[in-house]
C-alpha cells in the first residue's frame, strides 16, 4: 500500500508575522508545500492529508489544496485548541493549539497506512523524500518508525532562535533519544541554546537534529492519544506548554515501545521561521531549478 503524506500546516506563524504556509517562494508562485508534495508524488506517496486551522480553511484550499486534489486523494482535518480528551479543560488564557503531537493525532481517523509527517514550512529536499518513501514502502513492523536526520548547523536561521529535536543515535543509526531544544541560535559555525532555567549551553553544530520529518505506522496514534492525556494531566494548566512529537517518540524509546531508524539525507534543508528567511529560501530554490532538480513550473 502506498504511504500517505501528512502535512502539518496549522502553525500560527507568530514569529514570521503572517500565513507563511501559502507565501510564494518559487519562480511561478510555488510555495514550500508545492515542492514537498512534488517530491512526495514522484517518490510514490498515494494520499495527502493537510492539518489546518478552521480560520485558514478557505484560503488554504483555494490557494494550496486545489492544485493537488486532481492529482491524488486529498483530505483536510482541523487542529483545534478545544480538541482535548474528556475530563480536561482548556485554560482561558491559552490562545493556540497544543503542538505538533496534537496535530498528528488530529489525523488519526483519516490514516490507516504507513505515513510521513512533515512541517508545511520546511523544505526537506528530494533526497529526503526518496529515503523516507523507500522506508515506508517496506513491510515494517508496527513499532518500526523512521526519521530523516539533518546536521544542526544547516538548519539554523540567521535572524533569530529556532526549536530543534536534538538526536542521539547508536552505531546502527537507530535513534537512542531525541530532546526538543528551544531558543537555539547561531554562534559562528556552532550554536547555543537556553534551557528552562535560562542557562546558555554550547553546541558544536555537528549534531543530528529532527526537523519533524517522521515516518510512522498507524500504531503511533494510540501512543499519541495516551501521551496527550498524560501531558494534559501534567501541563494542561500551562498557557504555552506544547505537546511535541519528539517528546512522544523519546518516551517510546525510553520504554522500549518503538524503535526509530534515522535516515541520513544529502539534501539541503531550508525553511521559513522569520520574514527575513524568505529571500534566502527563494534564492536556494532558484539554484535548484537552475540545476535541473525541479522544473521551472512544477504543475504543468
Long-range contacts (C-beta under 8 A, 24 or more apart in sequence): 1-46, 1-113, 1-114, 2-44, 2-45, 2-46, 2-47, 2-113, 2-137, 3-44, 3-45, 3-46, 3-113, 3-114, 3-115, 3-116, 3-133, 3-136, 3-137, 3-215, 4-45, 4-46, 4-47, 4-48, 4-49, 4-111, 4-113, 4-114, 4-115, 4-116, 5-36, 5-37, 5-40, 5-45, 5-47, 5-48, 5-49, 5-115, 5-116, 5-118, 6-49, 6-51, 6-104, 6-107, 6-111, 6-115, 6-116, 6-117, 6-118, 7-33, 7-36, 7-37, 7-48, 7-49, 7-50, 7-51, 7-118, 7-119, 7-120, 8-51, 8-100, 8-103, 8-104, 8-117, 8-118, 8-119, 8-120, 8-212, 9-33, 9-50, 9-51, 9-52, 9-56, 9-60, 9-64, 9-120, 10-51, 10-52, 10-53, 10-56, 10-78, 10-79, 10-97, 10-103, 11-119, 11-120, 11-121, 12-96, 13-121, 15-160, 15-273, 15-274, 16-121, 16-272, 16-273, 16-274, 16-275, 17-275, 18-275, 19-56, 19-59, 20-121, 20-272, 20-278, 21-56, 21-60, 21-64, 21-120, 21-121, 22-59, 22-60, 22-63, 22-64, 23-272, 23-278, 25-272, 25-278, 25-281, 25-282, 25-285, 26-282, 26-285, 26-289, 26-298, 27-285, 27-286, 27-289, 27-296, 27-297, 28-296, 28-297, 28-298, 30-285, 30-298, 31-64, 32-120, 32-121, 32-122, 32-123, 32-271, 32-272, 32-281, 33-64, 33-120, 34-64, 34-67, 34-298, 34-299, 35-123, 35-285, 35-294, 35-298, 36-118, 36-120, 36-122, 36-123, 36-124, 36-129, 37-68, 38-294, 38-298, 38-299, 39-124, 39-125, 39-126, 39-128, 39-129, 39-130, 40-116, 40-129, 40-133, 41-71, 41-72, 42-126, 42-129, 43-126, 43-129, 43-130, 43-132, 43-133, 43-134, 44-133, 44-137, 45-72, 45-116, 45-133, 46-72, 46-73, 47-72, 47-73, 47-74, 47-75, 47-113, 48-72, 48-73, 48-74, 48-75, 49-74, 49-75, 49-76, 49-77, 49-107, 49-110, 49-111, 49-115, 50-74, 50-75, 50-76, 50-77, 51-77, 51-78, 51-79, 51-103, 51-104, 51-106, 51-107, 52-76, 52-77, 52-78, 52-79, 53-78, 53-79, 53-80, 53-97, 54-78, 54-80, 67-299, 75-110, 77-106, 77-107, 77-109, 77-110, 78-106, 79-103, 79-106, 80-106, 84-228, 84-232, 84-236, 85-225, 85-228, 85-229, 85-232, 88-229, 88-232, 88-233, 88-236, 89-236, 91-236, 91-237, 91-238, 91-239, 93-239, 94-239, 94-240, 95-239, 98-228, 98-231, 98-232, 98-241, 98-242, 98-243, 99-242, 99-243, 99-244, 100-212, 100-242, 100-243, 100-244, 100-245, 101-224, 101-227, 101-228, 101-231, 101-243, 101-244, 101-245, 101-247, 101-248, 102-224, 102-228, 102-243, 104-216, 104-220, 104-221, 104-224, 104-245, 105-221, 105-224, 105-225, 105-228, 108-221, 108-224, 108-225, 111-218, 111-221, 112-218, 113-218, 114-140, 114-215, 114-216, 114-217, 114-218, 115-215, 115-216, 115-218, 116-213, 116-214, 116-215, 116-216, 117-212, 117-213, 117-214, 117-216, 117-245, 118-212, 118-213, 118-214, 119-211, 119-212, 119-213, 119-271, 121-271, 121-272, 121-273, 122-211, 122-212, 122-213, 122-269, 122-271, 123-269, 123-270, 123-271, 123-281, 123-284, 123-285, 124-148, 124-211, 124-213, 124-265, 124-267, 124-269, 125-265, 125-267, 125-268, 125-269, 126-267, 126-293, 127-265, 127-266, 127-267, 128-213, 128-263, 128-265, 128-267, 128-269, 131-263, 131-264, 131-265, 132-213, 132-215, 132-263, 135-215, 135-261, 135-263, 136-215, 140-217, 141-217, 142-217, 142-218, 142-219, 143-217, 143-219, 143-252, 143-257, 143-258, 143-259, 144-217, 144-258, 144-259, 144-261, 145-214, 145-215, 145-216, 145-217, 145-220, 145-249, 145-258, 145-259, 145-260, 145-261, 146-214, 146-215, 146-260, 146-261, 146-262, 146-263, 147-175, 147-178, 147-210, 147-213, 147-214, 147-215, 147-249, 147-260, 147-261, 147-262, 147-263, 148-211, 148-213, 148-262, 148-263, 148-264, 148-265, 149-208, 149-209, 149-210, 149-262, 149-263, 149-264, 149-265, 150-208, 150-209, 150-210, 150-211, 150-265, 150-269, 151-205, 151-206, 151-207, 151-208, 151-209, 152-184, 152-191, 152-203, 152-204, 152-205, 152-206, 152-207, 152-208, 152-209, 153-186, 153-189, 153-190, 153-191, 153-205, 153-206, 154-268, 154-269, 155-209, 155-211, 155-269, 155-271, 156-184, 156-185, 156-186, 156-191, 157-186, 157-273, 157-274, 157-276, 157-277, 158-186, 158-276, 158-277, 158-280, 159-273, 159-274, 159-276, 159-277, 160-185, 160-273, 160-274, 161-185, 162-273, 164-209, 164-210, 164-211, 165-209, 165-210, 165-211, 165-212, 165-244, 165-245, 165-246, 166-203, 166-207, 166-209, 167-207, 167-208, 167-209, 167-210, 167-262, 169-208, 169-262, 173-261, 173-262, 173-263, 173-264, 174-259, 174-260, 174-261, 174-262, 175-249, 175-253, 175-259, 175-260, 175-261, 175-262, 176-253, 177-250, 177-253, 177-254, 178-210, 178-246, 178-249, 178-250, 178-253, 178-260, 179-246, 179-250, 180-244, 180-246, 180-247, 208-262, 210-245, 210-246, 211-269, 211-271, 212-245, 214-245, 214-249, 215-263, 219-258, 220-248, 223-248, 223-252, 223-257, 223-258, 224-248, 227-251
